[in-house]
Amino acid sequence: MQAKDVIERARIILQDAGADYWEQSELPKWLTDGRMQAYDLRPVLYESTDTVSLVGGAVQEVPGGSRYLFEVIKNVSHFRQRRITLVEDETLSRHRPMWRSSTPAQEILHYLYNTNRPGQFEVYPPARDGVTVEVSYAKIPVEIATYNSETELKEEGTYAQALVDYVLYRAFLKEADTVPAFHERAAQHYLAFQSALTGTVSVANPNRE
């Protein structure tokens, strides 16, 4: 499904298939917002495996500003290309208390990841600048900029239909100021979106911009 397909389906339900009422710039923005919420609710949909160049030292950034690291898989630039294993900071520090000040190396043995600092991870030993490794992470979805965007929603796959519900949620929420009954309609679409992605329904109030 392409981005324009989601927008067109939403317009049909809104009885605005000709784009006479809703500004063409609005629905693409809401579709982008919906993809970002899907990214937080089900980040595995956006899994990407890329070769990443490390900076010198222990502390590294998850690629592309991502908040979700799944795995640092293996060495790429080192000739052995051995797998890299996850280790707890407490375990490593017990055996190598000064490991962060170790001499930078060409081959990475372990990585550390703390969900309280989701945009970063650390490597042991500290990396030489330019060392490359293979990383699995959730890539931030691209912005949908135009009404007729042919961007393929391949990451969402069968969940793309849920994005129609998100766009409808935002549309009815906007109109709820003049048609109070649309508050309930907006909430129904939001909960359908949430349920499709998580398999659960939250009782939290979704009626917010």
TAJO-V271071 format. One record per residue. N is the residue number from 1. RES is the residue in three letters. PHI is phi in whole degrees, 0 to 359 (NA if undefined). D_FIRST is the distance of its C-alpha to the first C-alpha in Angstrom with 2 decimals. Layout:
# TAJO-V271071
((N:RES:PHI:D_FIRST) (N:RES:PHI:D_FIRST))
This chain:
# TAJO-V271071
((1:MET:NA:0.00) (2:GLN:264:3.79) (3:ALA:303:6.77) (4:LYS:295:8.30) (5:ASP:293:6.27) (6:VAL:298:7.49) (7:ILE:296:10.72) (8:GLU:294:11.27) (9:ARG:295:11.07) (10:ALA:296:13.41) (11:ARG:296:15.61) (12:ILE:297:16.13) (13:ILE:293:17.42) (14:LEU:282:19.44) (15:GLN:57:20.85) (16:ASP:221:20.19) (17:ALA:299:17.81) (18:GLY:271:20.08) (19:ALA:58:19.94) (20:ASP:273:23.67) (21:TYR:255:24.11) (22:TRP:277:21.67) (23:GLU:298:22.05) (24:GLN:298:19.12) (25:SER:280:19.69) (26:GLU:285:19.49) (27:LEU:299:16.00) (28:PRO:300:14.52) (29:LYS:296:17.35) (30:TRP:291:16.62) (31:LEU:295:12.99) (32:THR:299:14.67) (33:ASP:299:17.26) (34:GLY:297:14.95) (35:ARG:295:13.50) (36:MET:292:17.19) (37:GLN:291:18.22) (38:ALA:298:15.71) (39:TYR:300:17.26) (40:ASP:281:20.63) (41:LEU:284:19.98) (42:ARG:216:18.29) (43:PRO:301:18.92) (44:VAL:298:18.54) (45:LEU:299:14.73) (46:TYR:254:15.50) (47:GLU:299:18.23) (48:SER:222:19.30) (49:THR:245:22.48) (50:ASP:228:24.36) (51:THR:274:27.95) (52:VAL:240:29.60) (53:SER:269:32.92) (54:LEU:274:35.20) (55:VAL:269:37.73) (56:GLY:295:41.36) (57:GLY:116:42.26) (58:ALA:272:40.93) (59:VAL:278:38.41) (60:GLN:230:34.95) (61:GLU:262:31.81) (62:VAL:294:28.43) (63:PRO:304:26.31) (64:GLY:63:24.45) (65:GLY:75:25.92) (66:SER:297:24.07) (67:ARG:258:25.65) (68:TYR:230:24.78) (69:LEU:260:26.58) (70:PHE:265:26.10) (71:GLU:194:28.63) (72:VAL:264:30.76) (73:ILE:275:30.73) (74:LYS:202:33.33) (75:ASN:288:35.48) (76:VAL:245:34.29) (77:SER:284:37.08) (78:HIS:283:39.88) (79:PHE:298:41.01) (80:ARG:281:40.94) (81:GLN:48:37.32) (82:ARG:286:38.19) (83:ARG:294:35.88) (84:ILE:248:36.15) (85:THR:251:36.83) (86:LEU:282:36.36) (87:VAL:223:39.69) (88:GLU:279:40.89) (89:ASP:302:42.76) (90:GLU:298:45.69) (91:THR:294:46.06) (92:LEU:294:45.93) (93:SER:291:48.21) (94:ARG:294:50.73) (95:HIS:264:51.25) (96:ARG:226:50.52) (97:PRO:300:51.36) (98:MET:252:51.25) (99:TRP:296:48.21) (100:ARG:293:46.43) (101:SER:258:49.36) (102:SER:294:49.38) (103:THR:296:49.48) (104:PRO:303:46.00) (105:ALA:234:44.97) (106:GLN:274:42.87) (107:GLU:246:41.61) (108:ILE:265:39.80) (109:LEU:258:40.79) (110:HIS:223:39.17) (111:TYR:226:36.77) (112:LEU:235:37.02) (113:TYR:218:34.34) (114:ASN:246:35.19) (115:THR:295:32.47) (116:ASN:285:34.74) (117:ARG:233:34.01) (118:PRO:295:30.30) (119:GLY:272:29.90) (120:GLN:228:32.69) (121:PHE:215:34.05) (122:GLU:236:37.39) (123:VAL:235:38.55) (124:TYR:232:41.86) (125:PRO:293:43.82) (126:PRO:309:42.94) (127:ALA:275:41.11) (128:ARG:287:42.57) (129:ASP:300:40.69) (130:GLY:95:38.05) (131:VAL:300:37.74) (132:THR:246:34.25) (133:VAL:224:32.55) (134:GLU:263:29.24) (135:VAL:231:27.39) (136:SER:252:24.51) (137:TYR:205:23.10) (138:ALA:269:20.18) (139:LYS:279:18.88) (140:ILE:298:18.36) (141:PRO:294:14.84) (142:VAL:286:14.99) (143:GLU:289:15.68) (144:ILE:266:13.44) (145:ALA:266:16.27) (146:THR:228:15.49) (147:TYR:299:14.23) (148:ASN:259:12.58) (149:SER:301:11.13) (150:GLU:263:8.95) (151:THR:303:8.64) (152:GLU:284:6.07) (153:LEU:269:5.76) (154:LYS:290:7.21) (155:GLU:296:10.16) (156:GLU:288:9.07) (157:GLY:56:7.60) (158:THR:291:8.69) (159:TYR:275:9.90) (160:ALA:301:6.96) (161:GLN:300:8.66) (162:ALA:298:11.72) (163:LEU:291:10.81) (164:VAL:299:11.24) (165:ASP:298:14.63) (166:TYR:293:15.45) (167:VAL:298:15.06) (168:LEU:294:17.16) (169:TYR:305:19.59) (170:ARG:293:20.30) (171:ALA:295:20.69) (172:PHE:291:23.09) (173:LEU:296:24.87) (174:LYS:297:25.70) (175:GLU:281:27.10) (176:ALA:295:29.07) (177:ASP:295:31.91) (178:THR:256:32.73) (179:VAL:234:31.50) (180:PRO:307:32.52) (181:ALA:297:30.90) (182:PHE:287:27.47) (183:HIS:301:28.31) (184:GLU:293:27.86) (185:ARG:298:24.67) (186:ALA:299:23.24) (187:ALA:298:24.51) (188:GLN:298:22.95) (189:HIS:292:19.42) (190:TYR:294:20.13) (191:LEU:293:21.59) (192:ALA:295:18.70) (193:PHE:300:16.42) (194:GLN:297:19.19) (195:SER:296:19.89) (196:ALA:298:16.41) (197:LEU:274:16.57) (198:THR:245:20.29) (199:GLY:80:21.49) (200:THR:228:24.16) (201:VAL:238:24.94) (202:SER:272:27.01) (203:VAL:270:29.83) (204:ALA:297:29.55) (205:ASN:287:29.31) (206:PRO:272:25.86) (207:ASN:281:27.24) (208:ARG:213:27.37) (209:GLU:281:25.87))
